[in-house]
Amino acid sequence: MSAFQTSTKINDCISYTFHLPLSFQMPVNLLCCSQQEFSTALAFASTFLEKQNLSLNDEIKQKLFEEFSQSTIQKLSQQLKKSQDEVFSLQNTLRTIQDSQQTTLEPFKKYLESETEKRISAEKSFADEKISEIKQSNSRLESVLQNELQKKSEKISELEQLLLQKTKVQNNSQRKGREGEEELESIVFHKKGWVLTNVGKSAHSADSIGTIHNLSVRFEVKNYTNKIPQKEVEKLRNDMNDHPDTDMGVFVSLNTGIVGVENLKVEWTPHNQLIFYIGNFLESDIDMTLDFVEYLIQSIKPFRELLNRIQLSEQESALQEKLSRSTTCVQSLLKRCVQNYAEYDTHRKALQDRIDALHISMKSNFAGMKSEIETILSILTGIKENEEIPVEITTPTTKSKRSKK
């Protein structure tokens, strides 16, 4: 069948072409058979050849597979042996390297362990030192804080004590101030019959106010132990400016002088109000001083009444010039009156001081005369007196200074 080339159908006949070797002899049966028999023979031959070729191919394949397997197994065995040799060599090399590394790394390991221990010891020592320093610093800081807290506590205690003292002083000052106001109110009531109303708790109202000879008069009373400062004087001036309907103001310092004022002084406000300043009131001739205050009130009464009428009059602008001229005259006259009274008060004090000095001198003379009499009697009688004869000498009473407002 391998020689079959082509087949060709001509009418009812089929022509087959084969390529055969020259030595091939065609069987006679094939040449004499019918077309159907020839086709069957060819089919059988074809099947036979296919089976033969298949069998031959399987044997070849089997043989080739066996040869390939043997070759592959041999190669694999060689490679396995080579690999085993390489593995063995590598194992030997690894052992050599491990032994070498072990030999090399052991000192390094010991060195690292030693250095690590030293480093840990050094770090621990450093940490212990730092902890000790921190503890010492904390101890010092705690000590400083304790001292500061102690100082703060002491300072707070001092401030509390100072505040308590200030509060007591303020309360005492307020109490003394109220006592001074009550004392002046009592004096003017018993000596002059003036009734004063205390308005000290109201702002910008002075301490007391009263109506004297139909004029409104405000009193500012100070019960200090030192000179009255200028700010207290300004306070009365402001109070008078806040109450232009008030006719007159009296500033009284019971026990001390006033800064900027000898003992007596008058001044006028922008609203034509008279302010009379009195220093050392309780050391002065109280009756005479109150008489002078009353004289001033009576003196400015027509002036203040005229001023009020002018302010209510339709001819205020026409009368204002006359008022200005009269104001100058009134102020000059009152200033001269105050100067005269101040001169009187100065002479009175000088006379009082002279009387006190004469009294002391006379008392000394009495004591000397008594001693001389006793000496003479002792010489004449020869008897020495063991007991002295008491001699009573009266002294003039002097007013004691009051305490601070």
C-alpha positions in Angstrom: 0.0 0.0 0.0 2.9 2.2 0.4 3.4 1.9 -3.4 -0.1 3.2 -4.2 0.0 6.5 -6.0 -3.4 7.5 -7.6 -6.7 6.1 -8.8 -8.7 7.4 -11.9 -12.3 6.5 -13.0 -12.8 6.2 -16.7 -16.4 5.5 -17.6 -17.2 2.4 -15.6 -13.6 1.5 -14.9 -11.2 2.7 -12.2 -7.5 3.0 -13.0 -5.0 2.6 -10.0 -1.4 3.8 -10.3 1.3 2.2 -8.2 5.0 2.8 -8.0 6.7 -0.5 -7.5 10.2 -1.6 -7.6 11.4 -3.5 -10.7 11.9 -6.7 -8.7 8.2 -6.8 -7.5 6.1 -9.4 -9.2 2.4 -8.8 -9.3 0.4 -11.8 -8.2 -1.6 -13.4 -10.9 -4.8 -13.5 -8.9 -4.8 -9.7 -8.7 -4.4 -9.4 -12.4 -7.3 -11.9 -13.1 -9.7 -10.8 -10.4 -12.7 -8.5 -10.7 -12.8 -5.0 -9.7 -14.7 -5.7 -6.5 -12.2 -8.4 -5.6 -9.4 -6.2 -6.4 -10.8 -3.5 -4.2 -11.3 -6.0 -1.4 -7.8 -7.1 -1.7 -6.5 -3.6 -1.7 -8.6 -2.8 1.4 -7.4 -5.9 3.1 -3.8 -5.1 2.1 -4.3 -1.5 3.4 -5.6 -2.7 6.7 -2.8 -5.2 7.0 -0.2 -2.6 6.3 -1.7 -0.2 8.7 -1.7 -2.9 11.4 1.8 -3.8 10.5 2.9 -0.2 10.5 1.1 0.4 13.8 2.7 -2.6 15.4 6.0 -1.6 14.0 5.6 1.9 15.3 4.6 0.7 18.8 7.8 -1.5 18.9 9.9 1.4 17.7 8.3 3.7 20.2 8.7 1.1 23.0 12.3 0.6 22.0 12.9 4.3 21.7 11.2 4.9 25.0 13.3 2.3 26.7 16.5 3.7 25.2 15.4 7.2 26.1 14.5 6.1 29.6 17.8 4.3 30.1 19.6 7.3 28.8 17.6 9.7 31.0 18.0 7.4 34.0 21.7 7.3 33.4 21.9 11.1 33.0 19.8 11.6 36.1 22.0 9.1 38.0 25.1 11.0 36.9 23.5 14.3 37.8 22.3 12.9 41.1 25.7 11.6 41.8 27.2 14.9 40.8 24.6 16.7 43.0 25.4 14.4 45.8 29.1 15.1 45.4 28.3 18.8 45.3 26.1 18.6 48.3 28.7 16.6 50.2 31.3 19.2 49.1 29.0 22.0 50.2 28.4 20.2 53.5 32.1 19.9 54.0 32.6 23.6 53.0 29.7 24.6 55.3 31.2 22.6 58.2 34.5 24.2 57.5 33.0 27.7 57.4 30.9 27.0 60.5 34.1 25.7 62.3 35.9 28.8 61.1 33.1 31.1 62.0 32.8 29.4 65.4 36.5 29.9 65.9 36.3 33.5 64.7 33.0 34.4 66.3 33.6 33.0 69.7 36.1 35.7 70.8 33.9 38.3 69.1 30.9 36.9 70.9 32.7 37.0 74.2 33.9 40.5 73.3 30.4 41.6 72.5 29.0 40.1 75.7 31.8 41.7 77.7 31.2 45.1 76.0 27.5 44.7 76.4 27.9 44.0 80.1 30.2 47.0 80.4 27.8 49.2 78.5 24.9 48.1 80.5 26.9 48.6 83.7 28.0 52.0 82.6 24.4 53.0 81.5 23.1 51.7 84.8 25.7 53.6 86.8 25.0 56.7 84.7 21.3 56.2 85.2 21.8 55.7 89.0 23.9 58.9 89.1 21.2 60.8 87.2 18.5 59.4 89.4 20.6 60.4 92.5 21.1 63.9 91.1 17.4 64.2 90.2 16.5 63.1 93.7 19.0 65.6 95.2 17.6 68.3 92.9 14.1 67.3 93.9 15.0 67.4 97.5 16.6 70.8 97.2 13.6 72.0 95.1 11.2 70.6 97.7 13.2 72.4 100.4 13.1 75.6 98.4 9.4 75.2 97.8 8.8 74.4 101.4 10.7 77.6 102.3 8.8 79.6 99.7 5.5 78.2 100.9 6.5 79.0 104.5 7.4 82.5 103.4 4.2 82.8 101.4 2.3 81.5 104.4 4.0 84.0 106.7 3.5 86.8 104.2 -0.2 85.8 103.9 -0.4 85.8 107.7 1.3 89.2 107.8 -1.1 90.5 105.2 -4.0 89.1 107.0 -2.8 90.7 110.2 -2.2 94.0 108.4 -5.6 93.8 106.7 -7.1 93.1 110.1 -5.2 96.0 111.6 -6.2 98.2 108.7 -9.8 97.1 109.1 -9.6 97.8 112.8 -7.9 101.1 112.1 -10.6 102.0 109.5 -13.3 100.9 111.8 -11.6 102.8 114.7 -11.1 105.8 112.4 -14.8 105.7 111.4 -15.8 105.3 115.0 -13.6 108.3 116.0 -14.8 110.3 113.0 -18.4 109.7 114.1 -17.5 110.6 117.7 -16.0 113.8 116.5 -19.1 114.6 114.5 -21.3 113.9 117.5 -19.1 116.0 119.7 -19.3 119.0 117.5 -23.0 118.5 117.0 -23.4 118.4 120.9 -21.2 121.5 121.4 -23.0 123.7 118.9 -26.4 122.5 120.2 -25.6 123.3 123.9 -23.7 126.6 123.2 -25.6 128.0 120.3 -28.8 125.9 120.0 -28.0 124.9 116.4 -29.5 121.5 115.4 -27.3 119.7 112.9 -28.4 116.6 110.9 -25.8 114.0 110.2 -25.6 113.2 106.4 -22.1 111.6 106.4 -23.5 108.4 104.9 -24.7 110.2 101.8 -22.1 110.8 99.0 -20.9 114.4 98.3 -22.9 115.8 101.3 -20.2 116.7 103.9 -20.8 115.3 107.4 -23.6 117.5 108.9 -26.0 120.1 107.6 -28.1 122.6 109.5 -30.3 125.7 109.0 -28.8 128.7 110.9 -30.5 132.1 110.6 -32.4 130.8 107.6 -29.2 129.9 105.7 -28.2 126.4 104.7 -24.8 125.5 106.3 -22.8 122.3 105.8 -20.1 121.2 108.3 -17.1 118.9 107.6 -15.6 117.6 110.8 -12.2 115.9 111.2 -10.9 114.2 114.3 -7.3 113.5 113.2 -4.1 113.4 115.2 -2.1 114.8 112.2 -2.6 117.8 110.0 -5.6 117.5 107.7 -4.3 116.8 104.1 -5.3 118.9 101.2 -7.5 116.2 99.6 -9.9 116.5 102.5 -10.2 120.2 101.9 -10.8 119.5 98.2 -13.6 117.1 99.3 -15.6 119.9 101.0 -15.0 122.2 98.0 -16.4 119.6 95.7 -19.4 118.9 98.0 -20.1 122.7 98.0 -20.0 122.8 94.2 -22.3 119.8 94.0 -24.8 121.7 96.2 -24.9 125.3 94.9 -28.1 125.9 97.0 -25.9 125.6 100.2 -25.1 129.1 101.5 -22.0 128.4 103.6 -19.6 125.6 104.5 -17.6 125.2 107.7 -14.5 122.9 107.8 -13.6 122.0 111.4 -10.5 120.2 112.6 -10.9 119.4 116.2 -7.4 118.7 117.3 -4.9 119.6 114.5 -4.1 122.2 111.9 -5.0 122.1 108.3 -2.5 121.9 105.4 -2.3 125.4 103.8 -4.3 127.0 106.6 -3.0 128.6 109.8 -5.9 128.2 112.1 -8.6 130.4 110.4 -9.3 131.0 106.8 -12.2 132.0 104.5 -12.6 131.5 100.8 -15.3 131.7 98.2 -16.5 129.1 95.7 -17.5 129.8 92.1 -21.1 129.8 93.3 -20.4 132.7 95.8 -20.5 130.3 98.7 -18.4 131.1 101.8 -16.2 128.4 103.3 -14.7 129.0 106.7 -11.8 126.8 107.9 -11.1 126.3 111.6 -8.0 124.4 112.8 -7.4 123.2 116.4 -11.0 123.9 117.3 -10.9 122.3 120.8 -7.8 124.3 121.7 -9.4 127.6 120.7 -11.8 129.8 122.6 -14.8 127.7 121.6 -17.4 130.3 122.6 -15.6 133.1 120.8 -15.1 130.9 117.7 -18.7 129.9 117.5 -19.7 133.5 118.0 -17.5 134.4 115.0 -19.1 131.6 112.9 -22.5 133.0 113.7 -21.2 136.5 112.9 -20.1 135.3 109.5 -23.4 133.6 108.8 -25.3 136.8 109.7 -22.9 138.9 107.6 -23.4 136.9 104.4 -27.1 136.5 104.9 -28.2 139.7 103.1 -25.6 139.0 100.4 -26.9 135.5 99.8 -30.6 136.7 99.9 -29.7 139.4 97.4 -28.0 136.8 95.2 -31.1 134.5 95.3 -33.3 137.5 94.4 -31.1 138.5 91.5 -31.2 134.9 90.2 -35.0 134.9 90.3 -35.3 138.4 88.9 -36.0 139.2 85.3 -33.3 141.9 85.5 -30.6 139.4 86.3 -28.2 140.7 83.6 -28.6 144.3 84.7 -28.0 143.5 88.4 -25.1 141.2 87.8 -22.6 144.1 87.6 -23.7 145.5 90.9 -23.5 142.0 92.4 -19.9 141.6 91.2 -18.9 144.9 92.8 -20.7 144.1 96.1 -19.2 140.6 96.1 -15.7 142.1 96.0 -16.5 144.4 98.9 -18.1 141.6 101.0 -15.2 139.3 100.4 -12.7 141.9 101.4 -14.6 142.8 104.6 -15.0 139.2 105.7 -11.3 138.5 105.0 -10.4 141.5 107.2 -12.7 140.2 110.0 -11.0 136.8 109.9 -7.6 138.4 110.1 -8.7 140.4 113.1 -10.1 137.3 114.8 -7.0 135.4 114.0 -4.9 138.2 115.6 -7.2 138.0 118.7 -6.8 134.3 118.9 -3.0 134.6 118.6 -2.9 137.1 121.5 -5.3 135.0 123.5 -3.0 132.0 123.1 0.0 134.1 124.0 -1.7 135.5 127.1 -2.7 132.0 128.1 0.8 130.8 127.7 2.1 133.7 129.8 -0.5 132.9 132.5 0.6 129.3 132.5 4.2 130.3 132.8 3.4 132.7 135.7 1.5 129.9 137.4 4.4 127.5 137.2 6.8 130.2 138.5 4.5 131.0 141.4 4.2 127.4 142.3 8.0 127.1 142.4 8.2 130.1 144.6 5.7 128.7 147.0 7.7 125.5 147.2 10.9 127.5 147.9 9.3 129.6 150.6 7.9 126.5 152.3 11.4 125.0 152.4 12.9 128.1 153.8 10.3 128.4 156.6 10.9 124.8 157.6 14.6 125.4 157.8 14.2 128.6 159.9 11.8 126.8 162.3 14.2 123.9 162.6 17.1 126.2 163.5 15.2 128.4 166.0 13.5 125.5 167.9 16.2 122.9 167.4 13.4 120.5 166.5 13.5 119.0 163.0 10.1 118.3 161.5 9.7 114.7 160.2 6.5 115.4 158.4 5.9 118.0 155.8 2.9 120.2 155.9 0.9 119.6 152.7 0.3 122.6 150.7 -2.4 122.5 148.0 -1.8 124.6 144.9 -4.5 124.6 142.2 -3.5 124.5 138.6 -5.5 125.7 135.6 -7.2 123.0 133.6 -6.1 122.5 130.0 -8.0 120.7 127.3 -6.6 117.4 126.2 -6.3 116.6 122.5 -8.7 114.3 120.9 -7.9 111.3 118.8 -7.7 110.9 115.0 -10.7 110.6 112.8 
